[in-house]
Amino acid sequence: MDLKTIFSFRESEDEAKPFLDHLADLRVMLIRMAVVLSVAMVGAFFFRDLLAAVIQRPLVAVDPSRASFIQSLGVADSMTVSLQLAFYAGLVLSFPVLIFLLARFLFPALKPAERRLLLPVAAFGLFLFLSGVFFAYLVVLPGTLEFFFRDAKSMHWTPNWNVREYYSFTTQFLIAFGVAFEMPMVVLALVKLGVLTAEKLRKTRSVAIIVIFTVAAFVTPSPDLVTYLLMGGPMVVLYELCIWLARWIEPKSEACGIGG
């Protein structure tokens, strides 16, 4: 789908904007998003000690002595890791505003009643994102770290992990789950743009479930069935939620007769 096709959804029935005006609006949106993210990052940087302790907690939850296995091998590791943590924390903090700015850009032709839904939609997006992050943090990540720790021991290695690699792995792991839980938001946008329908999602349900659990089998670091189901199960639930959202968003004339 090219930019012109996307931009066509920004126009009302009575008004059409030149292509260059759409590009100008896109530039303004990107600048605003960059400013919001930068401000959130600066604010998060002042809490870098707290952020570092939070990310380290899953490792020491099983055994407090595990903290000694994280080593700083670079001169600038403290600053590099702090900036990385500030970026991800700033991304989470600014997420509702970023979603709100993106929605305002994509759908300026919405009716007043629909515009009032933008803020609740942004809040729902934040809820989904944080749900994925907390689910990974509390349920999946501790077991994952424990698996890799014991696996290194089984190879007769001492798991002295590089501080950069540890914080990079854990933060990206959490963000990945948060993004994965945003599936309903992506579906909402694609249905609004006419790319997906509830009927398409319903017909491909069986294939989607197979794909979800196949991906989970490769991504799950621990071979036990519980961890495997904890990764694939929520994604199946979210897929069913996507079908319901698609039926709700579609015009009634298109949604009639679609079975769940």
C-alpha positions in Angstrom: 0.0 0.0 0.0 1.6 3.4 -1.1 1.4 6.7 0.7 -1.3 8.0 -1.6 -3.6 5.2 -0.6 -3.1 5.8 3.1 -3.5 9.5 2.7 -6.8 9.0 1.0 -8.2 7.9 4.3 -7.3 11.3 5.8 -9.7 13.1 3.5 -13.4 13.7 4.3 -16.1 13.2 1.7 -16.3 16.9 1.0 -12.7 17.9 1.1 -9.6 16.6 -0.6 -6.1 17.8 0.4 -3.1 18.0 -2.0 -0.4 15.3 -1.6 2.2 17.8 -0.4 -0.1 18.9 2.4 -0.3 15.3 3.6 3.5 15.1 3.6 3.7 18.3 5.6 1.3 16.9 8.1 3.4 13.7 8.3 6.6 15.7 9.0 4.8 17.7 11.8 3.6 14.4 13.3 7.1 12.9 13.3 8.6 16.0 14.8 6.0 16.0 17.6 6.5 12.3 18.3 10.3 12.8 18.5 9.9 15.7 20.9 7.5 13.8 23.1 9.8 10.8 23.2 12.9 12.9 23.9 11.2 14.6 26.9 10.1 11.3 28.3 13.6 9.9 27.9 15.2 12.8 29.7 12.7 12.4 32.6 13.3 8.7 32.8 17.1 9.1 32.8 17.0 10.7 36.3 15.5 7.4 37.6 18.2 5.2 36.0 19.1 3.6 39.3 15.6 2.5 39.9 15.2 1.3 36.3 18.4 -0.8 36.6 17.2 -2.4 39.8 13.8 -3.2 38.3 15.3 -4.9 35.2 17.7 -6.8 37.4 15.0 -8.1 39.8 13.9 -11.1 37.7 17.5 -12.4 37.9 17.9 -12.1 41.6 14.3 -13.2 42.5 15.3 -16.8 42.6 18.7 -16.2 44.2 19.9 -12.8 45.5 23.5 -13.8 44.8 22.8 -13.8 41.0 23.5 -10.0 40.9 27.2 -10.8 41.3 27.2 -12.6 37.9 26.5 -9.4 36.0 29.8 -7.6 35.2 30.6 -4.3 33.7 33.4 -4.8 31.1 33.4 -1.4 29.4 34.4 2.0 30.7 31.2 3.7 29.5 28.9 0.8 30.4 27.1 2.8 33.1 26.2 5.6 30.7 25.4 3.3 27.8 23.0 1.1 29.8 21.4 4.2 31.4 20.7 5.7 28.0 19.2 2.4 26.8 17.0 2.1 29.8 15.9 5.7 29.5 15.0 5.2 25.9 12.8 2.1 26.6 11.2 3.7 29.7 10.6 6.9 27.8 8.9 4.9 25.0 6.6 3.3 27.5 5.8 6.6 29.3 5.1 8.4 26.0 3.3 5.6 24.3 -0.3 6.9 24.8 0.7 10.3 23.4 2.5 8.7 20.4 -0.6 6.6 19.7 -2.8 9.7 20.0 -0.6 11.7 17.5 -0.5 8.8 15.1 -4.3 8.4 15.2 -4.8 12.1 14.7 -2.6 11.9 11.6 -4.2 8.9 10.1 -7.9 9.8 10.7 -8.4 13.6 10.6 -11.6 13.1 8.7 -13.3 11.4 11.7 -16.6 12.7 13.0 -16.6 14.5 16.3 -18.0 11.5 18.1 -15.2 9.3 16.6 -12.5 11.9 17.6 -13.6 11.6 21.2 -12.7 7.9 21.0 -9.0 8.7 20.2 -8.0 9.2 23.8 -9.7 6.0 25.1 -8.1 4.1 22.2 -4.7 5.4 23.1 -5.3 4.4 26.7 -6.4 0.9 25.6 -3.2 0.7 23.5 -1.1 1.5 26.6 -3.1 -1.0 28.6 -2.3 -3.8 26.1 1.4 -2.8 25.9 1.8 -2.7 29.6 -0.1 -6.0 29.9 2.4 -7.6 27.6 5.4 -6.1 29.4 4.2 -7.1 32.9 3.2 -10.6 31.7 6.7 -11.1 30.4 8.3 -9.5 33.4 6.4 -11.5 36.1 5.8 -14.8 34.3 8.0 -15.5 31.4 11.3 -13.6 31.9 12.3 -15.1 35.3 12.0 -18.6 33.9 13.8 -17.7 30.7 16.8 -16.3 32.7 16.8 -19.3 35.0 16.9 -21.6 31.9 19.9 -19.8 30.4 21.7 -19.7 33.8 21.3 -23.4 34.3 22.1 -24.2 30.7 25.4 -22.4 31.0 26.1 -24.3 34.2 25.3 -27.6 32.4 28.0 -26.7 29.9 30.5 -26.2 32.8 30.7 -22.5 32.2 30.5 -19.7 34.7 27.6 -17.4 33.6 29.3 -14.1 34.2 27.1 -12.0 31.9 28.1 -8.7 30.3 26.0 -5.9 31.8 25.3 -4.5 28.3 24.1 -7.8 26.9 22.0 -8.6 30.0 20.1 -5.3 29.9 19.8 -5.3 26.2 18.4 -8.8 26.2 15.9 -8.2 29.1 14.6 -4.8 27.8 14.2 -6.0 24.3 12.5 -9.2 25.6 10.0 -7.1 27.5 9.4 -4.6 24.7 8.8 -7.5 22.3 6.0 -8.9 24.5 4.5 -5.4 24.8 4.5 -4.9 21.0 3.1 -8.4 20.5 0.2 -7.6 22.8 -0.6 -4.6 20.5 -2.0 -6.9 17.9 -5.6 -5.7 18.5 -4.5 -2.1 17.8 -2.8 -3.1 14.6 -6.0 -4.9 13.5 -8.1 -1.9 14.4 -6.0 0.3 12.1 -5.9 -2.2 9.2 -9.7 -2.8 9.4 -10.3 1.0 9.4 -8.0 1.2 6.3 -10.0 -1.6 4.6 -7.1 -4.1 4.5 -8.6 -6.6 6.9 -12.1 -7.7 7.7 -13.6 -9.9 10.4 -14.5 -12.4 7.8 -10.8 -12.7 6.7 -9.7 -13.1 10.3 -12.3 -15.7 11.0 -11.5 -17.8 8.0 -7.8 -17.8 8.7 -8.2 -18.5 12.5 -6.9 -22.1 12.3 -3.9 -21.1 10.2 -3.2 -18.2 12.6 -3.3 -20.5 15.6 -0.9 -22.9 14.0 1.5 -20.1 13.1 1.3 -18.6 16.6 2.2 -21.9 18.3 4.9 -22.7 15.7 6.5 -19.3 16.3 6.2 -19.9 20.1 7.9 -23.2 19.8 11.0 -21.5 18.2 11.0 -18.4 20.4 10.4 -20.2 23.8 13.9 -20.6 25.3 12.7 -23.2 27.8 11.6 -26.6 26.4 8.9 -27.2 29.1 5.3 -27.2 28.0 4.2 -24.6 30.5 6.5 -21.9 29.2 5.4 -22.8 25.6 1.8 -22.4 26.4 2.4 -19.2 28.3 3.8 -17.7 25.2 1.4 -19.0 22.7 -1.8 -18.9 24.7 -2.2 -15.2 25.2 -1.6 -14.6 21.5 -4.5 -16.9 20.6 -6.7 -15.0 23.0 -5.6 -11.7 21.4 -6.4 -13.0 18.0 -9.9 -13.8 19.1 -10.1 -10.3 20.5 -9.0 -9.0 17.1 -11.9 -10.8 15.4 -14.4 -9.1 17.8 -12.8 -5.7 17.3 -13.0 -6.1 13.5 -16.7 -6.9 13.7 -17.2 -3.8 15.9 -15.2 -1.4 13.7 -16.7 -2.5 10.4 -19.8 -0.8 9.1 -22.9 -2.7 10.1 -23.7 -3.4 6.5 -20.5 -5.3 6.1 -20.4 -7.0 9.5 -23.9 -8.5 9.3 -23.9 -12.2 9.0 -20.3 -12.7 10.1 -19.9 -15.5 12.5 -17.3 -15.6 15.3 
